[in-house]
Amino acid sequence: MRIVSAEEMKEIDRRTAAEHGIPSIQLMERAGRALADAAGSAEAVVVFAGPGNNGGDGLTAARLLIEEGKDVHVFLAAEPESLKGDAREQYHLLSQKSDQIHHPGSPAFRHAEQAAGEADVVLDALLGTGARGEPEGAILHLVQAAGGAAHIIAADIPTGVDCDTGIAPGAHVMADETVVFGLPKRFLFQNDGLEASGAWQIADIGHPDELLEEFGDAAVLTLLDALPGLPLRGKRDNKRTSGVVLVVAGSTNYPGALALTCRGALRAGAGLVFAASTSEGLAGVRAQLPECPLLPLPDEHGMVNESAADLVAERAAEADVLVIGPGLGRSEGVRRFLNRLFELAHQLPTGGDAGGASGEGALRRYVLDADALFHLPSLKHRPPGVAVLTPHEGEAGRLLGVDYAKVSQDRFGAVREVASRYDAVCLLKGAYSLIAAPGSDVMVNTTGNPLLASGGTGDVLSGIVGTLFAVRGSAFLAACAGAMWHGQAADDIYEEESVGIGWTASEVADALPSTLARLRERLFEVIMRGENDGEDDDVWDEGDYQSLS
């Protein structure tokens, strides 16, 4: 499912009418129907409607709810004679059925807050996706009145939130639900819009499929998108053909980082995981993960030093992917180690001479996280081959040489810029992780919850991505599938336990196999019902599914 800007959605609406003969008022009727349906069993409904088409959607919903016998009060943030086009038509239809339409000139308008507080549901249809700036006047009055509502459903977008940036420059509605028309927009995934939207759903209001597929440079990641990146094992596979991952992580200050990354890789199905670190970093692996062969590295003040690069390069010949960074440290010695390692990698011939089960070798395939990302901008030598970078917003800011806040304000632009500048796949972590490769669409992962807001979960994700990169060979698919799987494991824990606090990164890693089983079940249901999560039937390979099962 594509993700579009406000201007792109406006063009879709225009072409729906101009090229496909579907009148705009028909779209408004369907939008109103979706809003009315979202109100569910609510008996007392208050509609806050603005002067534009978004207000027209709310007026339509009000009429439909009245026809269902609901008690509906409408507060219109404009005088009726100022309405135009479809919104004006919907007002006339509604006025034939209700005398409970209150506008700024009517005495009851000042009681909007009381009405909102007494209603079962308030529908926010004040400003749509084309609005910019802070709400003012009567609209501001109704935004403030909505604050006392028990349950708010926003029409397409919460009033006061910018559609493209998700930033609310002033007062805005905090919706419990948002019914988004046609296609998702960027505000759902960043800044104030992320929380102001509450739970959101996409309503099909009748746009032609070909238009919905034509626009946008980002898309929601689906299970079928991620399927080719999930692990497979055939009957003849062994530990060497099931993905060999070399993890370089940990230090005196962060001795658990190596164990967490290795645990993520093992639980994601790696056939063999080599653990490389200082003596203190290896201690946790030695105690917790006897499955991992150990590679002791020379250290300097508890962190790896430059001489460790030769040892890592030698062992990398036995691996498919090299995961570097969690807890490694930010010392000058670590910086020299990374620079030397990548220098050695550049000296190797291409075409598989570096060894590894894949034929390419781990010095051509990287997952860089945490402290490896901290040092990356200052390195003389960058990793050759293909790399996945997994920054959070602060790390992305350092990679781009900008403040954290600038990344946060435009996460879509930031993930693209990191991918382009470093010629790598970028997995920008956070609520709704974003994945991009140079020149690709941005994929938005919708799995995950605040359970992941704890130390070490990013280390686990690095291990997962490393394994999927080793097994499936595609950095982009590994990042997409890894983000979805990791987030779904947290979602499964939350669904079972109904609490997102107190769970550890290790427990998320340990949930991965059972989550994979649930993903298989979901995939089977999609196929058996003939559904495809909004994607074309040919996006999945039946042979892959049989192997996965």
TAZITA-V343508 format. One record per residue. D_CENTER is the distance of its C-alpha to the mean C-alpha in Angstrom with 2 decimals. Layout:
BEGIN
D_CENTER
D_CENTER
END
This chain:
BEGIN
13.06
13.24
11.77
14.86
16.61
19.36
22.00
20.66
20.57
24.07
25.24
24.00
26.01
28.97
29.12
28.74
32.03
33.73
33.13
32.64
34.97
32.65
33.76
31.36
33.02
32.07
28.37
29.11
30.89
27.97
25.57
28.16
28.45
24.74
25.08
28.31
26.88
24.07
26.92
28.05
31.22
31.45
35.05
35.02
32.54
32.47
31.04
30.41
30.76
30.72
33.01
30.77
29.14
26.52
29.62
31.11
28.29
29.13
32.83
32.36
30.56
33.39
36.03
34.46
34.19
37.80
38.84
37.38
39.62
37.10
38.25
36.40
36.92
35.56
35.35
35.34
34.60
37.16
40.70
40.92
43.02
40.31
37.90
37.65
36.82
34.90
34.30
38.07
38.74
36.46
38.23
41.58
40.53
39.26
42.38
44.52
43.00
42.42
44.28
41.49
39.91
40.07
39.73
40.36
44.08
44.50
45.56
42.89
40.03
40.42
39.73
36.14
34.86
37.31
36.38
32.64
33.48
35.67
33.38
31.29
28.55
28.07
26.55
25.20
26.14
27.34
25.35
23.09
20.55
23.40
24.48
24.47
25.86
26.87
28.30
32.09
35.18
35.03
31.28
30.88
33.41
31.39
28.08
30.01
31.67
28.42
27.80
30.22
28.82
28.15
25.29
23.74
22.15
20.98
21.89
19.10
18.13
19.42
22.50
22.46
18.83
18.56
16.70
15.55
15.01
14.16
17.16
19.95
23.13
25.26
25.64
22.94
22.38
20.28
19.58
19.27
18.01
17.15
18.44
16.82
19.35
18.99
15.50
12.29
12.54
10.69
11.97
9.69
6.77
9.30
12.73
15.03
13.46
10.54
13.37
16.04
14.54
14.83
14.11
13.62
15.00
15.86
19.63
21.50
24.33
26.09
24.75
25.88
23.43
24.47
23.46
20.00
19.51
21.21
19.13
15.90
14.58
10.93
9.86
7.74
7.93
10.85
13.13
15.66
13.64
13.12
16.71
18.56
16.79
17.69
21.03
24.37
27.85
31.10
34.47
35.73
32.89
33.76
32.15
32.48
30.94
28.07
26.38
27.93
25.81
27.40
25.71
27.14
26.05
27.62
30.55
33.03
30.71
27.74
29.50
26.83
24.08
25.76
26.17
22.56
21.37
24.15
23.41
19.84
21.44
24.23
22.27
20.12
23.50
24.92
28.62
29.59
28.02
30.21
29.81
31.12
31.77
34.52
36.77
34.91
31.53
33.10
34.67
31.60
30.99
34.69
34.68
31.48
30.82
34.17
32.51
31.59
34.33
34.68
35.22
36.80
36.26
38.62
37.45
38.39
38.08
35.76
33.37
33.70
35.97
36.65
38.94
36.17
34.81
37.63
37.10
33.39
34.18
36.84
34.70
31.84
34.27
33.79
29.99
27.34
24.61
24.95
22.36
23.43
22.70
21.78
24.65
26.77
28.09
28.56
32.27
34.17
35.01
31.41
30.99
34.15
33.05
29.90
31.95
34.63
32.34
30.76
34.28
35.50
32.70
33.73
37.28
36.54
37.34
34.57
34.66
34.35
37.17
34.91
34.93
32.19
31.77
29.73
32.53
30.45
30.36
28.02
29.22
27.53
24.14
22.18
19.14
19.48
18.07
19.35
23.01
23.07
20.62
22.90
25.84
24.44
25.28
28.85
29.64
32.33
31.01
27.46
26.41
27.79
26.31
22.58
20.15
16.56
15.72
13.26
13.61
12.36
13.04
16.73
17.18
15.63
18.17
20.91
20.10
20.45
23.28
21.85
21.29
18.15
18.23
18.17
14.89
13.41
15.04
13.59
10.39
10.45
14.07
13.81
11.69
14.17
17.06
16.51
16.34
19.41
21.39
21.19
21.23
18.54
15.14
12.71
9.71
8.75
8.07
7.40
6.11
2.36
3.54
5.15
8.18
11.49
15.14
18.17
18.69
15.75
13.28
9.78
7.49
3.98
3.27
4.51
6.93
8.32
10.51
12.90
14.94
13.06
14.46
17.55
19.28
18.97
15.65
14.53
17.88
17.28
14.08
16.31
18.89
16.78
15.64
19.29
20.64
18.62
19.60
23.13
23.32
21.80
22.54
19.51
17.41
14.64
14.67
14.90
11.76
9.81
11.90
11.98
8.36
8.62
12.13
11.77
9.37
11.72
14.65
13.82
13.42
16.74
18.44
17.55
18.77
21.94
22.75
21.41
20.79
17.90
20.31
22.61
20.85
20.97
19.05
21.89
21.44
17.81
19.22
22.11
20.06
18.58
21.63
21.84
18.17
18.91
21.89
19.98
17.62
20.95
22.33
19.55
19.99
23.72
23.46
21.53
24.24
27.12
26.25
25.88
22.36
19.64
16.35
17.29
17.89
21.40
23.58
24.08
20.58
21.45
24.51
26.81
28.29
25.00
24.62
28.21
27.71
24.60
26.72
END
